[in-house]
Amino acid sequence: MGDVCYCSYRKPGVREAQPDVSYYLGERALLAPQGSSVVNLDQVPPPDLAIEIADTSLNDDLGKNACFMRS
């Protein structure tokens, strides 16, 4: 296994992601950012594995509850 990260990942001008947990595996574990920082993907490679856990928040994550807020 590798280092676990609780970071936000940002590709400036493109997209940002905030997985619940992410991993850098094998030799790439040395590249893992520390802490809960915002990682610029122009400067650091993306993680090998990113996991988002959704239960009751899945509709929020998909934007499906937005219609209820507009009413």
CORNORQUI-V897068 format. One record per helix or strand of 2 or more residues. SS is the DSSP state (helix for helix, strand for strand). FROM is the first residue (numbers start at 1). TO is the last residue. If there is no record, write none. Layout:
{{SS/FROM/TO} {SS/FROM/TO}}
//
This chain:
{{strand/3/5} {strand/8/11} {strand/15/17} {strand/21/24} {helix/26/31} {strand/38/40} {strand/49/51} {helix/58/62} {helix/66/70}}
//
